[in-house]
Amino acid sequence: RDVPARQRTLRGAIDWSYDLLTAETAALFRRICVFAGGFTIAAAERVGAAEGEPGMDTLEGLDALLDASLIRRRWELAVPDRFETLRTIREYGLELLEESDEADAVRRSHAQFFLELAEATEPELRGPDIELHLDVLRLEHDNMRAALTLAVEQDEGDVALRLSWSLWRFWHLHGDLTEGRRWTDQALALPSAAGRTRERARALLATGSLAYWARATSAMTNTFQQAKSVFEELEDSAGIALATYNIAFALAVENRIADG
């Protein structure tokens, strides 16, 4: 009641559209509001379905939400079947989601979906279809940020480290070196990420590589050497080779070839 009349009218319009939805479609709407920057049909099918809930046709639900003007379609080159929710409507849906008892499960399902997407895309960034996969990650960047935010806030080190490794090359190629280093540093600082694991070693390579491209020489050599130490403990020959390769580049930048 304390907001301007225009905002009350807008909320009333959204209320009216939402109240016309079936219970199943209303639940789908609340859940898809977790997406930041849009979503695909595949993402909606995964995140919009609750565990143990009778199956609902996601396409029918999305059609109903389109008819209610609660979502709209976006036509993108990389992902043709893509939808988005306007900011005001998304905020409304997030309020409803937070009031439900499923907010935590939905956010974790969202993070898991985008972790899997990042890991599947990572090797493709070194292949012939690199531009196609870069376009996908550009579209999903806000969703990746949301997944990283959840992992950092909930101290889920494994997820944060795996995302850091999977996304570092995208951050480099996309020109987000500073942001990438901020995420990787936060991931590595998590208490649950302190173990001497392959995931930590890879995240160290990621932050070192971003430092290399940013020419932050004070950071890159040390992180590469830390990664090599972990790989040696794990007797991971491929990891040792990759870390050694990166150390060589770092020493060259620092003009310390003789130290190698």
Buried (B, 14 or more C-beta within 10 A) or exposed (E): EEEEEEEEEBEEEBEEBBEEBEEBBBBBBBBBBBBBBBBBBEBBBBBBBBEEEEEBEBEEBBEBBEEBEBBEEBEBEBBEBBBBBEEEBBEBBBEBBEEEEBBEBBBBBBBBBBBEBBBEBBEBBEEEEEEBBBBBBBBBBEBBBBBBBBBBEBEBBBBBBBBBBBBBBBBBBBEBBEBBBBBBBBBBEBEBBEEEBBBBBBBBBBBBBBBBBBEBBEBBBBBBBBBBBBBBEBEBEEBBEBBBEBBEBBBEEEEEEEEE
